[in-house]
Amino acid sequence: MRIIPYGYRIENGLAVTDKNESKALQQAFKFYLNGDSLQAISNKLGIKRNPSGMLNLLADKRYLGTDFYPPLINNEIFDQVQKAHQD
């Protein structure tokens, strides 16, 4: 089981962005806003998650940045995805 959120890796005790995963994550947010299904996003990007796992990934506030994790997604895109999911 993976403990570090998708899009990050640990180097010298610090969370840093994983270039390939962070790019895929950013695309996942865009694909979702374009109407792609969670399964389609997973398949297109090779992110091994079932639909509920993809939804959890898209709802993870750590991607906005914390004291430990650098930001991968801006607030505007994150909020748009959350709103789209509620509609």
Backbone hydrogen bonds, N-H to C=O, Kabsch-Sander energy under -0.5 kcal/mol:
donor,donor_aa,acceptor,acceptor_aa,energy
8,Y,5,P,-1.7
9,R,16,V,-2.4
11,E,14,L,-2.9
14,L,11,E,-2.1
15,A,68,F,-0.5
16,V,9,R,-3.0
18,D,7,G,-2.6
19,K,17,T,-0.7
22,S,18,D,-3.3
23,K,19,K,-1.6
24,A,20,N,-2.1
25,L,21,E,-2.7
26,Q,22,S,-2.3
27,Q,23,K,-2.1
28,A,24,A,-2.3
29,F,25,L,-1.8
30,K,26,Q,-1.7
31,F,27,Q,-3.3
32,Y,28,A,-2.4
33,L,29,F,-1.9
34,N,30,K,-1.5
35,G,32,Y,-1.6
36,D,31,F,-2.3
41,I,37,S,-2.4
42,S,38,L,-2.2
43,N,39,Q,-2.5
44,K,40,A,-3.0
45,L,41,I,-2.3
46,G,42,S,-1.2
47,I,42,S,-1.2
48,K,46,G,-0.8
49,R,47,I,-2.0
54,M,50,N,-2.5
55,L,51,P,-2.3
56,N,52,S,-2.2
57,L,53,G,-2.1
58,L,54,M,-2.4
59,A,55,L,-0.9
59,A,56,N,-0.5
60,D,57,L,-1.1
61,K,59,A,-0.7
63,Y,60,D,-1.6
64,L,61,K,-1.9
65,G,62,R,-1.6
66,T,69,Y,-3.0
72,L,63,Y,-3.1
73,I,63,Y,-2.4
78,F,74,N,-2.3
79,D,75,N,-3.0
80,Q,76,E,-2.1
81,V,77,I,-2.2
82,Q,78,F,-2.2
83,K,79,D,-2.4
84,A,80,Q,-2.6
85,H,81,V,-2.1
86,Q,82,Q,-1.5
87,D,83,K,-1.5
